[in-house]
Amino acid sequence: MEYKKLGETDLEISRIGFGCWAIGGHGYGKVDDDESVKAVRRALDLGINFFDTADVYGFGHSEEILSRALGSHKNKVVIATKFGVNWDKDGKTYKNCSSKRIVEALEGSLSRLQMDCIPLYQIHWYDGITTITEIMETLNKCQKEGKIRYIACSNLSVELIFEAFKVHRLESNQLLYNLVQRGSETDISRCAVELKMGIIVYGTLARGLFSGRYGLDATFVDNDTRREDENFKGEKLKNNLEWLNKMKEVGTAYHKSPSQIAIRWVLENENVTCAIVGVKNAMQIEENIGALGWRLTQADFNCLTREMTTAEEKESDYFQEP
């Protein structure tokens, strides 16, 4: 396993993180809880010590399953969870970063995770209403109460982060980043270099697109949010599959799958601390680990990067989680 220090914290986290959205049982189709538990425990065996979840993943279920799977290992790993996306009784989601909601969300996560303190607590999505000052002051208060170890964020612009720093430091920013969705590259660089923040990236496999399991006839069940994802539709899907073939070509020389090439490419960015990869079962964990212990040649890295730079369209928008 490869590890890297997260920003200016004392946390050394695995460069591949376990993404817990899917194990919540909402957003990625049907999931078997027992398989999820096995996947978490296999990740532990292989040295993964960073687990990223959110209160909204499965409307709390992801945190509960993660807690069950980690058991006594909870205090030996880094659990990162998030707040900022609330939901109603019908499962409709909406952004809410109010002080009241922060306290409610934090207490809910602590209860489901069965922990006294969250190692890394992240603003999930900014609601555009609550001032960043109010958010940071509330989080600072919760940290002083011993309920949060480190404060972090996800999907926050650099400008908003600079505002937040006037109140309290944010230790990391989590952003969408992969071979075909590179709109966050400037923010990644600025956060890492100017603010010395850790950088956690999600969407590493473009929601499974780089796994090679989906073709032009890709279909998804009703409770899989990829049904509405433009990357899996029409010309966008066709273009993405052509890109997937390019990754397969590069992977041949390394005896690596396209997903392993995709993860390795992300990890070659020196500003990236950890690449989160969503997981449903233990086999996927073992596949992901194959991205470690080797490097792309500079020529292959440049080839993949140049191909994307000159591609017809670059993705710049962050996909919306639930």
C-alpha positions in Angstrom: 0.0 0.0 0.0 1.1 3.6 -0.7 0.4 6.2 2.0 0.6 10.0 2.0 0.3 12.7 4.7 -3.1 14.5 4.5 -2.3 18.2 4.2 -0.8 19.6 7.5 -2.5 17.0 9.7 -0.7 14.1 11.4 -2.8 11.6 9.4 -1.1 9.2 7.0 -3.8 7.9 4.7 -3.8 5.2 2.0 -3.5 6.6 -1.5 -6.6 4.6 -2.5 -9.6 5.2 -0.4 -12.8 3.2 0.1 -15.7 5.1 -1.3 -18.9 4.2 0.6 -21.7 5.8 -1.4 -22.6 2.5 -3.1 -22.8 0.4 0.1 -25.5 2.7 1.4 -27.8 0.9 -1.0 -29.1 3.9 -2.8 -27.7 5.4 -6.0 -25.9 2.4 -7.4 -28.5 -0.3 -7.6 -29.0 -3.2 -5.3 -26.3 -3.9 -2.7 -25.8 -6.9 -0.4 -24.9 -5.7 3.1 -23.0 -8.8 3.9 -20.9 -8.3 0.7 -20.3 -4.7 1.7 -19.0 -5.9 5.1 -16.7 -8.4 3.4 -15.4 -5.6 1.1 -14.6 -3.3 4.0 -12.8 -6.1 5.8 -10.8 -7.1 2.7 -9.8 -3.4 2.3 -8.4 -3.5 5.8 -6.5 -6.6 5.1 -4.9 -4.9 2.1 -3.9 -1.8 4.0 -6.6 0.6 3.1 -7.1 2.9 6.1 -9.2 5.7 4.5 -13.0 5.3 4.3 -15.1 8.1 2.9 -18.9 8.2 3.5 -21.6 10.8 4.1 -24.8 11.0 6.1 -26.9 11.1 2.9 -25.4 7.9 1.4 -28.3 5.5 1.8 -29.8 8.1 4.2 -27.6 6.9 7.0 -27.3 3.3 6.0 -23.7 3.6 4.6 -22.4 4.9 7.9 -24.2 2.1 9.8 -22.7 -0.6 7.5 -19.3 0.9 7.7 -19.4 1.0 11.5 -20.6 -2.7 11.6 -17.8 -3.8 9.2 -15.0 -1.9 10.9 -15.9 -3.0 14.4 -13.0 -2.6 16.8 -10.8 -1.3 13.9 -12.7 2.1 13.8 -10.2 3.8 15.9 -7.3 2.5 13.8 -8.4 4.0 10.5 -9.5 7.4 9.2 -13.2 7.7 8.7 -14.3 10.8 6.7 -18.0 11.7 6.6 -19.9 14.7 5.3 -22.8 17.0 6.0 -24.7 19.5 3.9 -27.2 17.4 1.9 -30.3 16.8 3.9 -33.4 14.7 2.9 -37.1 14.5 3.6 -39.3 11.5 4.5 -39.8 10.8 0.7 -36.0 10.7 0.1 -35.9 14.0 -1.7 -32.6 15.7 -1.1 -31.7 19.4 -0.6 -28.6 21.3 0.5 -28.6 22.7 4.0 -25.5 24.0 5.8 -27.3 25.9 8.6 -25.8 25.8 12.1 -28.9 23.8 13.3 -28.4 21.2 10.6 -24.7 20.9 11.2 -25.3 20.0 14.8 -28.1 17.6 13.9 -26.1 16.0 11.1 -23.0 15.6 13.3 -24.9 14.0 16.1 -26.6 11.6 13.7 -23.3 10.6 12.1 -21.6 10.0 15.5 -24.6 7.8 16.5 -24.6 5.7 13.4 -20.8 5.3 13.3 -20.8 4.7 17.1 -18.0 7.1 17.6 -17.3 10.0 20.0 -15.3 12.0 17.4 -15.2 12.1 13.6 -11.6 12.0 12.3 -12.4 14.1 9.2 -15.7 16.0 9.0 -16.4 17.5 5.5 -18.7 20.2 4.2 -20.3 18.1 1.4 -22.0 20.7 -0.8 -22.3 24.4 0.0 -25.9 25.5 0.1 -25.3 29.0 -1.2 -27.4 30.5 1.6 -25.6 30.0 4.9 -22.5 32.3 5.2 -19.2 30.4 5.2 -18.4 32.3 8.4 -21.4 30.8 10.2 -20.5 27.3 8.9 -16.9 27.5 10.1 -17.8 29.0 13.5 -20.2 26.2 14.1 -17.7 23.5 13.0 -15.0 25.2 15.1 -17.3 25.0 18.2 -18.0 21.3 17.5 -14.3 20.7 17.2 -13.6 22.4 20.5 -16.2 20.1 22.1 -14.2 17.1 20.9 -16.7 15.8 18.3 -14.5 16.6 15.3 -10.8 16.0 14.9 -10.2 17.8 11.6 -12.5 20.0 9.5 -12.5 19.6 5.8 -14.6 20.2 2.7 -15.8 18.8 -0.6 -16.7 20.6 -3.8 -15.9 24.0 -2.4 -14.4 26.7 -4.7 -11.0 28.1 -3.9 -12.5 31.5 -3.4 -14.9 30.2 -0.8 -12.1 28.2 0.9 -10.0 31.4 1.3 -13.0 33.0 3.0 -13.3 29.9 5.3 -9.6 30.2 6.2 -10.3 33.6 7.8 -12.2 31.7 10.5 -10.6 28.3 10.6 -8.3 26.1 8.5 -9.7 23.4 6.3 -7.4 20.4 6.1 -8.5 19.0 2.8 -10.7 19.5 -0.2 -12.5 16.6 -2.0 -13.1 17.2 -5.7 -14.2 15.3 -8.9 -11.2 14.3 -10.9 -10.5 11.7 -13.5 -9.1 11.2 -17.0 -12.2 12.6 -18.7 -13.4 15.1 -16.1 -10.5 17.4 -15.4 -12.3 20.7 -14.7 -11.0 20.8 -11.1 -7.2 20.7 -12.0 -6.6 24.3 -11.3 -8.5 24.2 -7.9 -6.5 21.0 -7.0 -3.2 22.8 -7.7 -4.2 26.0 -5.8 -5.5 24.2 -2.7 -2.4 22.0 -2.5 0.3 24.5 -3.3 -1.1 27.8 -1.9 -3.0 26.5 1.1 -1.1 23.3 1.8 -4.4 21.3 1.9 -4.7 17.6 1.4 -6.5 16.7 -1.9 -8.9 13.8 -2.0 -10.5 13.1 -5.4 -13.6 11.2 -6.2 -15.1 9.9 -9.4 -11.8 8.2 -10.2 -13.4 5.6 -12.3 -16.1 7.9 -13.7 -18.8 6.1 -11.7 -17.7 2.7 -13.0 -17.3 3.8 -16.7 -13.6 2.9 -16.6 -14.3 -0.6 -15.3 -15.0 -1.7 -18.8 -18.3 -3.3 -17.7 -20.6 -0.9 -19.7 -21.1 -0.6 -23.4 -23.4 1.4 -25.7 -26.3 -0.7 -24.5 -25.7 0.1 -20.8 -28.9 0.1 -18.7 -29.4 0.8 -15.0 -32.2 -0.1 -12.6 -34.5 2.6 -11.2 -32.6 3.2 -8.0 -29.2 3.7 -9.8 -28.6 7.4 -10.4 -26.4 6.7 -13.4 -29.7 6.4 -15.3 -29.6 10.2 -15.4 -25.9 10.6 -15.9 -25.0 12.2 -19.2 -21.7 10.3 -19.3 -23.7 7.1 -19.8 -25.9 8.4 -22.6 -25.8 8.9 -26.4 -22.8 10.6 -28.0 -21.2 11.3 -24.6 -21.1 7.6 -23.8 -19.8 6.8 -27.3 -17.0 9.3 -26.9 -16.2 7.9 -23.4 -16.0 4.4 -24.7 -13.5 5.5 -27.3 -11.5 6.9 -24.6 -11.8 3.7 -22.6 -10.3 1.8 -25.6 -7.3 4.2 -25.5 -6.8 3.2 -21.8 -7.0 -0.5 -22.7 -4.2 0.0 -25.3 -1.9 1.7 -22.8 -2.7 -0.9 -20.2 -1.6 -3.8 -22.5 2.1 -3.0 -21.9 1.7 -3.0 -18.2 -0.7 -6.0 -18.1 -3.2 -3.7 -16.3 -6.9 -3.2 -16.7 -8.3 0.2 -17.8 -9.6 0.8 -14.3 -6.1 0.3 -12.9 -4.7 2.7 -15.6 -7.3 5.3 -14.6 -6.5 5.1 -10.9 -2.7 5.2 -11.6 -3.1 8.2 -13.8 -4.9 10.1 -11.0 -2.2 9.1 -8.5 0.6 10.4 -10.7 -0.7 13.9 -9.9 1.7 14.9 -7.1 -1.0 17.2 -5.6 -3.4 14.3 -5.1 -3.3 12.7 -1.6 -5.9 10.0 -2.1 -8.1 8.7 -4.9 -11.5 7.4 -3.7 -12.8 4.5 -5.6 -16.4 3.3 -5.0 -16.7 -0.3 -3.9 -19.5 -2.9 -3.7 -17.6 -6.1 -3.1 -14.2 -7.5 -2.2 -13.2 -8.4 -5.8 -13.4 -4.7 -6.7 -11.0 -3.9 -3.9 -8.5 -6.4 -5.2 -8.8 -4.9 -8.6 -8.2 -1.4 -7.4 -5.1 -2.4 -5.5 -3.5 -3.4 -8.8 -3.0 0.3 -9.5 -0.3 0.5 -6.8 3.4 -0.5 -6.8 4.2 0.7 -10.3 4.3 3.9 -12.3 3.2 5.0 -15.8 6.1 6.0 -18.0 6.4 9.7 -18.6 5.6 9.0 -22.3 2.4 7.1 -21.5 1.3 9.6 -18.9 1.9 12.4 -21.4 0.1 10.5 -24.1 -3.0 10.0 -22.0 -2.9 13.6 -20.7 -2.3 15.1 -24.2 -5.1 13.0 -25.7 -7.6 14.4 -23.2 -6.3 17.9 -23.6 -6.9 17.8 -27.3 -10.2 15.9 -27.1 -13.3 17.5 -28.5 -14.9 18.3 -25.1 -13.6 18.6 -21.6 -15.9 18.0 -18.7 -15.8 20.9 -16.2 -18.9 20.5 -14.1 -19.0 18.4 -10.9 -21.6 15.7 -11.1 -24.3 16.1 -8.4 -24.4 13.4 -5.7 -27.9 12.5 -4.4 
